Amino acid sequence: MAVQILMPKLGMSIAPLTLIEWKAKEGEQIEQGNIVLVVETEKIRYDVEAEASGFVHILVEEGQEVPIGTVVGLIAETKEELEALRKETLAPKEKL
């Protein structure tokens, strides 16, 4: 099951953060504890570590301002799971 990469809460601020840089490319294999992305507040830059090992699937591109707690990417356990996630996020949403 894929692990979510969330926009972190830094301190007491609830202001959105800017996703400055992905340290891993789409589909790249990473290890738990590796720096996966860099975010920025008005005052600091912060490195976000991967909470699991696997393959990165990027949902939010660099340069975007993102609310705290937003899922910005996923870490798939296997290449097969990564491919399934890619298809799922590219598929058109069904109308209700």
C-alpha atoms as an extended CHARMM CRD file, in Angstrom:
* protein
*
        96  EXT
         1         1  MET       CA              0.0000000000        0.0000000000        0.0000000000  PROA      1               0.0000000000
         2         2  ALA       CA              1.3250000000        3.4310000000       -0.9540000000  PROA      2               0.0000000000
         3         3  VAL       CA              2.5570000000        5.8120000000        1.7350000000  PROA      3               0.0000000000
         4         4  GLN       CA              1.4590000000        9.4430000000        1.4970000000  PROA      4               0.0000000000
         5         5  ILE       CA              3.9300000000       12.3050000000        1.3530000000  PROA      5               0.0000000000
         6         6  LEU       CA              2.2060000000       15.1330000000        3.2070000000  PROA      6               0.0000000000
         7         7  MET       CA              2.8930000000       18.8590000000        3.3600000000  PROA      7               0.0000000000
         8         8  PRO       CA              4.2160000000       19.1430000000        6.9400000000  PROA      8               0.0000000000
         9         9  LYS       CA              3.0740000000       21.4100000000        9.7530000000  PROA      9               0.0000000000
        10        10  LEU       CA              6.0110000000       23.5160000000       10.8810000000  PROA      10              0.0000000000
        11        11  GLY       CA              5.6180000000       25.1990000000       14.2530000000  PROA      11              0.0000000000
        12        12  MET       CA              2.4530000000       27.0910000000       15.0860000000  PROA      12              0.0000000000
        13        13  SER       CA              1.8360000000       28.5330000000       11.6220000000  PROA      13              0.0000000000
        14        14  ILE       CA             -1.1080000000       27.2970000000        9.5890000000  PROA      14              0.0000000000
        15        15  ALA       CA             -0.1440000000       29.2450000000        6.4570000000  PROA      15              0.0000000000
        16        16  PRO       CA              0.3420000000       27.2920000000        3.2230000000  PROA      16              0.0000000000
        17        17  LEU       CA              3.8980000000       26.2570000000        2.3460000000  PROA      17              0.0000000000
        18        18  THR       CA              5.6210000000       26.4570000000       -1.0150000000  PROA      18              0.0000000000
        19        19  LEU       CA              6.9100000000       23.2030000000       -2.5000000000  PROA      19              0.0000000000
        20        20  ILE       CA             10.3520000000       24.4090000000       -3.6030000000  PROA      20              0.0000000000
        21        21  GLU       CA             12.0160000000       21.2780000000       -4.9510000000  PROA      21              0.0000000000
        22        22  TRP       CA             11.5180000000       17.5470000000       -5.3450000000  PROA      22              0.0000000000
        23        23  LYS       CA             14.8000000000       15.8100000000       -4.4340000000  PROA      23              0.0000000000
        24        24  ALA       CA             13.4950000000       12.6250000000       -6.0780000000  PROA      24              0.0000000000
        25        25  LYS       CA             12.2010000000       12.3540000000       -9.6320000000  PROA      25              0.0000000000
        26        26  GLU       CA              8.9390000000       10.7080000000      -10.6660000000  PROA      26              0.0000000000
        27        27  GLY       CA              9.3690000000        6.9320000000      -10.4690000000  PROA      27              0.0000000000
        28        28  GLU       CA             12.7460000000        7.1190000000       -8.7240000000  PROA      28              0.0000000000
        29        29  GLN       CA             13.4620000000        4.5740000000       -6.0070000000  PROA      29              0.0000000000
        30        30  ILE       CA             14.1900000000        6.0980000000       -2.5920000000  PROA      30              0.0000000000
        31        31  GLU       CA             15.0210000000        4.7980000000        0.8600000000  PROA      31              0.0000000000
        32        32  GLN       CA             13.2530000000        5.6360000000        4.1070000000  PROA      32              0.0000000000
        33        33  GLY       CA             14.9070000000        8.6920000000        5.6670000000  PROA      33              0.0000000000
        34        34  ASN       CA             16.1110000000       10.1570000000        2.3440000000  PROA      34              0.0000000000
        35        35  ILE       CA             15.2240000000       13.7960000000        1.7150000000  PROA      35              0.0000000000
        36        36  VAL       CA             12.3260000000       13.6330000000       -0.7530000000  PROA      36              0.0000000000
        37        37  LEU       CA             11.3330000000       17.3020000000       -1.0570000000  PROA      37              0.0000000000
        38        38  VAL       CA             12.0980000000       20.8210000000        0.1610000000  PROA      38              0.0000000000
        39        39  VAL       CA              9.3780000000       23.2000000000        1.3470000000  PROA      39              0.0000000000
        40        40  GLU       CA              9.5610000000       26.8510000000        2.3290000000  PROA      40              0.0000000000
        41        41  THR       CA              7.7260000000       29.1950000000        4.6870000000  PROA      41              0.0000000000
        42        42  GLU       CA              8.1580000000       32.9560000000        4.8480000000  PROA      42              0.0000000000
        43        43  LYS       CA             11.1320000000       32.3680000000        7.1690000000  PROA      43              0.0000000000
        44        44  ILE       CA             12.7370000000       28.9540000000        6.5770000000  PROA      44              0.0000000000
        45        45  ARG       CA             13.3680000000       26.1040000000        4.1730000000  PROA      45              0.0000000000
        46        46  TYR       CA             12.6770000000       22.6010000000        5.4670000000  PROA      46              0.0000000000
        47        47  ASP       CA             13.7300000000       19.1910000000        4.1470000000  PROA      47              0.0000000000
        48        48  VAL       CA             11.0180000000       16.5100000000        4.2210000000  PROA      48              0.0000000000
        49        49  GLU       CA             12.2030000000       12.9170000000        4.6720000000  PROA      49              0.0000000000
        50        50  ALA       CA             10.6050000000        9.8550000000        3.1070000000  PROA      50              0.0000000000
        51        51  GLU       CA              8.6580000000        7.8440000000        5.6820000000  PROA      51              0.0000000000
        52        52  ALA       CA              9.0710000000        4.6230000000        3.6820000000  PROA      52              0.0000000000
        53        53  SER       CA             11.2280000000        3.0640000000        0.9920000000  PROA      53              0.0000000000
        54        54  GLY       CA              9.8230000000        2.6670000000       -2.5040000000  PROA      54              0.0000000000
        55        55  PHE       CA              9.0900000000        4.4970000000       -5.7550000000  PROA      55              0.0000000000
        56        56  VAL       CA              8.0390000000        8.1710000000       -5.8380000000  PROA      56              0.0000000000
        57        57  HSD       CA              4.8340000000        9.3220000000       -7.5290000000  PROA      57              0.0000000000
        58        58  ILE       CA              4.5550000000       13.1260000000       -7.6540000000  PROA      58              0.0000000000
        59        59  LEU       CA              1.1020000000       14.7050000000       -7.3500000000  PROA      59              0.0000000000
        60        60  VAL       CA              2.0160000000       18.3910000000       -6.8460000000  PROA      60              0.0000000000
        61        61  GLU       CA              4.6240000000       20.1450000000       -8.9830000000  PROA      61              0.0000000000
        62        62  GLU       CA              7.4080000000       22.4160000000       -7.7500000000  PROA      62              0.0000000000
        63        63  GLY       CA              6.6360000000       26.0770000000       -7.1430000000  PROA      63              0.0000000000
        64        64  GLN       CA              3.0750000000       25.5640000000       -5.9180000000  PROA      64              0.0000000000
        65        65  GLU       CA              1.7690000000       26.9200000000       -2.6350000000  PROA      65              0.0000000000
        66        66  VAL       CA              0.1090000000       24.0560000000       -0.7680000000  PROA      66              0.0000000000
        67        67  PRO       CA             -1.9870000000       23.8950000000        2.4390000000  PROA      67              0.0000000000
        68        68  ILE       CA             -0.5680000000       21.9550000000        5.3910000000  PROA      68              0.0000000000
        69        69  GLY       CA             -1.6320000000       18.3010000000        5.3960000000  PROA      69              0.0000000000
        70        70  THR       CA             -2.0990000000       18.0960000000        1.6120000000  PROA      70              0.0000000000
        71        71  VAL       CA             -0.9140000000       14.8820000000       -0.0630000000  PROA      71              0.0000000000
        72        72  VAL       CA              1.8030000000       16.0680000000       -2.4690000000  PROA      72              0.0000000000
        73        73  GLY       CA              3.0850000000       12.6530000000       -3.4880000000  PROA      73              0.0000000000
        74        74  LEU       CA              2.9890000000        8.9240000000       -2.8300000000  PROA      74              0.0000000000
        75        75  ILE       CA              5.6060000000        6.2430000000       -2.2370000000  PROA      75              0.0000000000
        76        76  ALA       CA              4.7110000000        2.9460000000       -3.8900000000  PROA      76              0.0000000000
        77        77  GLU       CA              6.2090000000       -0.3020000000       -2.5720000000  PROA      77              0.0000000000
        78        78  THR       CA              6.6950000000       -1.8340000000       -6.0240000000  PROA      78              0.0000000000
        79        79  LYS       CA              6.9580000000       -0.7400000000       -9.6520000000  PROA      79              0.0000000000
        80        80  GLU       CA              3.6160000000       -2.4510000000      -10.3040000000  PROA      80              0.0000000000
        81        81  GLU       CA              1.9500000000       -0.3730000000       -7.5870000000  PROA      81              0.0000000000
        82        82  LEU       CA              3.5920000000        2.7620000000       -9.0230000000  PROA      82              0.0000000000
        83        83  GLU       CA              2.1270000000        2.0090000000      -12.4680000000  PROA      83              0.0000000000
        84        84  ALA       CA             -1.3160000000        1.4750000000      -10.9280000000  PROA      84              0.0000000000
        85        85  LEU       CA             -1.0510000000        4.8270000000       -9.0990000000  PROA      85              0.0000000000
        86        86  ARG       CA             -0.0470000000        6.5880000000      -12.3160000000  PROA      86              0.0000000000
        87        87  LYS       CA             -3.0610000000        5.1600000000      -14.1370000000  PROA      87              0.0000000000
        88        88  GLU       CA             -5.3770000000        6.0520000000      -11.2380000000  PROA      88              0.0000000000
        89        89  THR       CA             -4.2560000000        9.6820000000      -11.0770000000  PROA      89              0.0000000000
        90        90  LEU       CA             -4.4560000000       10.0930000000      -14.8580000000  PROA      90              0.0000000000
        91        91  ALA       CA             -7.8940000000        8.5030000000      -15.2390000000  PROA      91              0.0000000000
        92        92  PRO       CA            -10.7700000000       10.9610000000      -15.6630000000  PROA      92              0.0000000000
        93        93  LYS       CA            -12.9290000000       11.3180000000      -12.5850000000  PROA      93              0.0000000000
        94        94  GLU       CA            -16.4020000000        9.8150000000      -12.8210000000  PROA      94              0.0000000000
        95        95  LYS       CA            -19.3340000000       12.1860000000      -12.6070000000  PROA      95              0.0000000000
        96        96  LEU       CA            -21.6500000000       11.6250000000       -9.6670000000  PROA      96              0.0000000000
